Amino acid sequence: MSLPETKNESWPRRFLLRADADSHLLHERLKGSFQINRGAPRKETLALYDTHVWTLWFENLILIKSRTNLLLFTREGDWPVGRALASIPLKGKCPRFLRNFPPSDLRDRLDSLIGHRAVDEVADIRSAVSEWKLRNKAAKTLVRLYVRETSQTQARTLVELIPLRGYEREAEIVSQFLSEIADENAISPLGDALQARGANPTPYVLKPELNISPDQETRTVVCEAAARTLKVARSNEEGIIEDWDTEFLHDYRVCLRRIRSVLSSIKGIFPEEKLTEWKERLGTASRHTNRLRDLDVYLLSKDEMTILLPEALRPNLAALFTDLSRERKQEFHKLRAYLGTPAYHELMASLEEAFAHPERLEATKHSSTPIIEEAAKRILKRFRKLTELAKALSKDAPDAEIHAIRIAGKKLRYLLEFFGSLFPADEMEDLTNRLSKLQSRLGDFNDTSVQQAYLLKYAKTKADALEPRLAMSLGGLVAALYQEHGALRREVLRALKNFCSEISLQEIEDWSETREK
């Protein structure tokens, strides 16, 4: 797969030949101008990998597994490869999760994009590749061609042209000829390979953008927000049922929380009995996922928790994670069965129908109020609530009080995500960025709190049969988490103080009043 490089940015050049053009025609047309040394063709199968939501594709990247290497390239249109970015030796199967990749530049480049997503094979390209050296009469190599003949659902020939330094003029002659027999509109081998698998890269957006105007009725806008978010939630059902990776359940739960939050945040736009009914139904769906998500979080934190212990105590935790994996399997089957029940499908269908037809509901106090007024008012209210809780917090405050601030921050963030586009981008960006940093610290703090509570509960339930070495490791882990929790508490208190001081409540109030006018 590795190809010679030149410093000229216009090289290499790639050509997909017309259906009636093949390597034989190419040879016949070039042999009058060059001596041609054709290397023996080698068979090559390239397996293409991506997440189930096509993360790499829409970042214009492509992950390829050859016989001996795993390689990351830029994706240039529908060509199999563009510029090489990173690679690792790999002869066996490609690991499904980044945590199982060896430490490398390749893993680092993918980490921020893929996270906990699984990567699986999405297509493969089978071809015969040969290197052609175009020489002058003195047998000096001037140009190299890499000729790839594929045989998926259709036979195609690709040619990659690379001049040796100093022979760009000769390469231009070859390039002109290749342009004459190329077909710019033909489906590439990559496109052909995807079609052969029935694969269709489709963008996945967790936070759908709303095209709303300030004077739209609030009820109409909120129903559109809920409907589009519910559609995203349901698009994750297949990934949950097939257990492709844990992010499908995570995103599903986030969507349900967003819908509940936006329905509750703006008062007086729905009849109370309908609002209560919808929140109960969303709560029912969400509760079926709670335990499985908890177990996913514990299992995903395995490496982070293990490293907190002295090396001698680490192997003893194997029993804990074995128990977690066993319980996860049971909870997964329960959730998969629930998602297939008529009751679940009726629940979701009723919500879809309700959000699609807001005009069928009776008018309420604020159902026709322009969205700009209600959004500004509610954002201000949520911000005021957050800052009041933060300023009242003491250094010895119970974890529950800090958790309440985290919940208040989530409610504010959801409002900003749904309706931030109504307001000046620079004002929204500053508030959103600061809130995001604060939420990250609050989330870490909450994780260590929940982890300690779970480990103590686990030890208590196993008290009569807890193996001494495991008990020692659990005690050490709880102690380590306690120390980390204390350090995070200090960080959270500083972050809250900075957040409240850097964003003036008066500024938000003035801004909100201006928006309403």
N, C-alpha and C positions, 0 to 999 in steps of 0.2 A: 504493500500500500504506500510505502514512502516514495516520494517522487523528488527528483532534483529540483532545486529552487534557483531562481535568478533574482537579481536585485531590481530588474525592470518590472515596474508594477503592472505593465500590460501583459505580462506573461505569468503563468501559462494561459493559453487560450484553449477553449474547449468547443467541440463541434459535435452535434448529433446529426448524423448523415441521413439523407432521404431514404425512404423504404427501398428504393431501387438502387441504392449505392451501398457497396460492401467493401471489405478489405481487398477483394480481387480488383475491383474497379480502381480503388485508391492506388494500388500497386502499379497498375497499367498506366495511370496518368502521371505518376511521379518518376517512373523509371527512365523516362527520356531526359530528365534534368538531374537526377542523382543516382549514385550507386546506393542500393538499398540492402542493408543487412537486417534481416528479420529474425528476431529471437524466437525460440520455440514457444508457442502459446502455453500458458499454464492455466489450469482450471481454478477458478476462485469463486467462493461463495461468501458473500458479505451479509451478515445478519444485522438488521437495523433495530435499534432499541429506543423506546421512549416511554413516558408514563402513560397511563390510561386517559389522561386529559391533555396529552400532546404538549407537555410543558416545553420540551426542547424544540420541537418543530416551530412553535410560535415565538421562540427566541432566536430563530434562524440558526439553530445548531442541530447537529446530527451525531448520534452515538453509534459507532459501527464496530462489530465484532468480526475480525478476520480469523484465520486459523490460529494465529499465534498472539494476536494483540487486540486490545480494546482501545479504540481511538475516538477522539472528539474532534469534529471538524465544524467549521462554519458551513451553513447550507446556502448555496447560491441557486435560488430558484428551485427547480426540480432536479438539479444535478445530484448525483450521489454524494459528492464531496466538494468542499471549497478549500479553505485554508486550514491546515492542520494546527490544532491548538494544544493538544496534550494526548498522551498515550501511556498505557501500562502493558507489560507482558501479561498475557492471559491465554492459556491453552484450553482450559475447561469452560464450563458455562459461565455466563455473565451473572454475577450476584444480583438478586432482585432489589436489594436495599443498599444504600450508600454506606451504612454502618458496617457492611461486610466487604466493602472495597478496601484494598490495601491503602495505607496513607500515601498520598501522591498529589501532584498538582491537578491531575484529572479529578480526583475526589473533591479537592478544594474548590475547583471551578464549578462543580455541579451542586455543591452543598447548599448554597443560598437559593438555588433554583428548584431543587427537587425535595430537599428536606427528608421527610418520612415517606414520600411517595415511592411506590414500587416502579421499577423499570422492567418491561417485558418486551419480547421480540414482537415487532409490528409488521415486519416484512423481511424478505431476503432477496438479494440480487445474485443470480447465477450467471457467470460469464467466463469467457476465455480471454486472457490478457496477454498481449505480446508487445515487446519493445522493438521499435524500428529505429535504426540509425541511418540517417540520410547523409551520405558522404560525397565529397568531390572526387575528381579524378585522381588526386593524390592520396585517396583513402582517408582523408581527414573528416572526422565527424563534425557536421555543421548544425544539425537539428535532430532532436529526438522526438519520436511520436510514440505515445502509449495508446495502442489500439485495443479497445474493449468491445467484444462481440457478445451480446446478451441473448438469452433465450427464455424469456418469461412467457407471457401470452403472445408476444410478437418478437421477432428477431430485429435487433437494432445494432448499429455500430456507432460507438463513441470514440472520438479521437482527441487526445490531449497533446498540444503542441508546445514544446519547450526548446528554445534556441540555446546553443552554447554561446558563451560570452564572446561578443565581437562578430557574431554571424546573424544579427537581427534582420539584416536585409534579406538574406536567404530565407529566413523564417517568414518574413512578410510575403514572399512569393508563395510559399506553401500555404500560408494563412488565406491568401486570396483564393487559391484553388479550393481549399476546404470550404470556404464561404459559399462558393458556387454550387457545391453538392450537398450543403447542409440544409436542414429543414428546421427553422426556428420555431415552428408551431407544433412540431411533433411531440407526442408524449414521451417523456424521458424514461429510461429504465427504472428510475426511482418511482415515478408516477405509475408505471406499468406494474411494478412490484406491489405497490399499495393497492392498486385495483385488483390484482390477483388475490389478495387477502381480503378484499372487501373493506379495506380500511379507508376512512375518510377523515382526515384531520379537521377537527372542529374546535373552535376556541371555547375555552371554559373560563367564565368570569364569576367569581364568588360574590362580587358586589356589583350587580347590574346598575348601570347609569340610567337615571330617569330624565327624560326630555320633558321638563315641566316649565311652565311660565309662572311668574309671581301671582298672577290674578286667577289662576285655576282654583276651583273649589277644593277645599281641604279634603273632604271625604273622597272625591275622585282621585286625588293624588295619593292619599294613603292606601286606598284599595289597589291602585296600580303598583305601588311599592310592595304591598303584601303579596299580590299575585305574582309579580316577577320574582320575588324572593322565594316564594313557595315553589315556583317552577325550578329554580336552582336546587332547592332542597330535594325535590323529587328526582332530579337528574343524577343524584348521588345514590339513589336506592339500589341500582344494579351493582355498583361498586361495593356497597355494604353487603348485599346478598352473596356476591361472588367472593367477598373477603379479599379484594385485590390489595388494599392497604388500609391503614387506620384513618387516613385523611378523609375518606369518603364519609365515615361516621362523624368525624369532627366537623366537616363543612355542613353536613346535614343538621347537626345540632345548632351550629352558629346561625343558620338560616331560620330555624324555628324560634330561637331567642330573639333575633332581629324582628321577626314578625310580631311576636308578643309585645316586644318593647315599643314598636312604633304604634301599635293599636292602643296601648295603654298611655303613651306619653302625651297624646293630644286629646284632651278631654272634650266631651260634648259633641262629638261628630257622629257617633253611632248610638242607636238605642241600647240602653244598659243591658237588657236581657240578651241581645245579640252579641255584644262585646264579651259578656260573661261566658256565653256558649262557645265562642271562638277560642277564647283563652283556655277554657277547660279542654277543648279538643286538642289544641296544640300542646297543652301540658300532658295530656294522655300519651300522645306520640312520643314526646320527649322523655317521659319517665321510663318508657320501655328501653331506652338507650343508656340510662344513667350508669348502671353497674358495668356494662361492657366498656363504656368510655373510661371509667375509673381504672379498670383492669388494663386497658390499653396504655394509659398514662404511666401506670406503675411499671409495666413491661418495657415501655420505651425508655424509661429512666434507669434501666438495669445497669448500664455502663457507668452512668453518672453516680449512682448510689454505691456501686461496688468500689469505685476508685476512692471513695471517702474512707474506706477501711484500710488498716495495715494489710500488706500483701498476705500475711499468714492467715488472716481471717476471711479473706475473700472467697475461697472455695466453699466455705460453709453456707453461703447464701444460695447455693444451687437448689436446695430443697424449697426455699421460699419461692423462687421463680418457677420451679416445677409446679408448685401448688397454684400459683397465679395462672400459669398457662393452662392447667387443667380446668380451673374455674372459668377462664376466658372461653374455652371451647364450649362449655355448657351454656354460657350466656350468649355466645354467638348463635348457637342453634335456636335458642329461645327467641332472639330478636329476628332471625331470618324467618322463623315460622310466623311470627306476628306480622311481619311486613307482607306476608302472603295471604293474610286472612281477609275475608270479605269486609269485616268490620273496619279494618285499617283503610282499605280502598274506599269504602263509603265515607269514612271520616275525611279523607283527603279530597274526595270528589265534592263533598258538601262545602269545604272551604274554598276550593277553586271556583265553584259556582257562585258563592257569595261575593268573593272579591271581584269576579268578572262583571257583576251586575249591581253596583252600588245604588243605581237609580231605583231599585226595587224596595229599598229601605225607606221608612218614613223619615221626614225631615227632623233634624234636631237643632239645638241651639247654635252650634258652630259648623254644621255640615256644609254650609254654603260660604263660609268665611274664606277669603283669599288665603291661599297657603302661605304667602309671605308673612302675613300677620301672625298666624298660628305658629309657624316654624320659628320665627324670631322670638316670640313670647316663650315657647317651650325650651328653646336652647338656653335662653337667659335663665329660666327657672332651674334647669338641670345644672347649669354652671354655678348658680348661686348655692344650690344644695350641696354640690361637691365642695365648694370653698368653705361653706359653713361647717361641714363635717371635718374638713381638714384642719381648720383653725382651732376647733374645739378638742383636737386630739392631743392627749398627753403622751409623754415618752413611755409611760407604763400602761398605756391603753390595752385592753384585751384584744386578742386577734380578731374577734368578731367585729369590733369597731373599725378596724382597718379593712376588713372584708367588706363592710358596708360602704366604705369609700370606693372600693374597687367596683362594686355593683353600680354605684352612682356614676362612676366614670364610664362604665359600659353603656349605660343609658344615654349619657351625653354623646358618646362616640357614635352610637347608632343613629341618633338624630343628625349628627354632622354628616354621616355617610349618606343618609337618604336625601337630605335637603341642603347640604352644603353648596351645591351648584347654584342655588338661588342668590348667593351672596358673593361679594368680591373675593376672588381666588386668593389674594395675598392674605387677607384677614383669616380666611378659613384654613389656609395652609399652616400658618403660624400656630393657631390654636390646636389644630389636629396633630401636628408634629409633637408639640409639647405634651399633649394628652397621651399620645402613643407611647412616648418614653416613660411617662408616669405609669401607665397601665402595664408596661413590661415589668417594671420593678414590683408593682403590686402583685402581678401574676406569679413571679418567682417566690415572693414572700408567702403567698397562699399555698403554693405547691409544697414548700417545706413544712408548712403547718399540717396540711392534709396527709403528707407522707408519714410524719411522726405519729399522728393519730391512728393511721392504718396499721403501722408496724406494732404499736402497743396493743391494738385490738387483736391483731393476728397472734401475738405472743400469748395473750390472755386465753384465746380460744384453744391454743395448743398447749396450755399450761401442763396438763397431765402427761403429755407425750412429747414434750419439746426436747429434742436432742441437745445435750449440753453445749456442743460446739456451735450449733445454730443459735442457741440462746445467747452465747457470748458475742457472736457476730451481730445479732439483732440489737443487743445492748449497745455495742460499739457504734452501730449505724444510727440509732436514735440519738446517741450523744453527739455524733458528728453533725447530724441534721439540726440538733438543738443549737450548736455553735453557729452553724451557717444561718439559721433562722434569726439569731440575735444580730448577726452582722447585716442581714438583709433588712431587719427592722430599722437599724440606724440609717441605712441607705434610703428606705422608704420615707422616713421622717424628714430627711434632708430634701428629698425629691418633692414631697408635698409642700414644704416651706418655700422652695424655689418656684414651684408652679403657682402658688398663691401670690407670691411677690412679683413675679415676672408678668403675670397677666392680671391687670387691674379690673376689679369688678365694676368700677365706675365706667371704664372704657367699654366693657361689654354692654352695660346698661345703656350708655349713650349710643353705641352702635345699634343695639336692638331697637331703641326708640326711633332712630333714623330710618331703619329698615321698615318699621311699621308705617311710618308717615309716607 
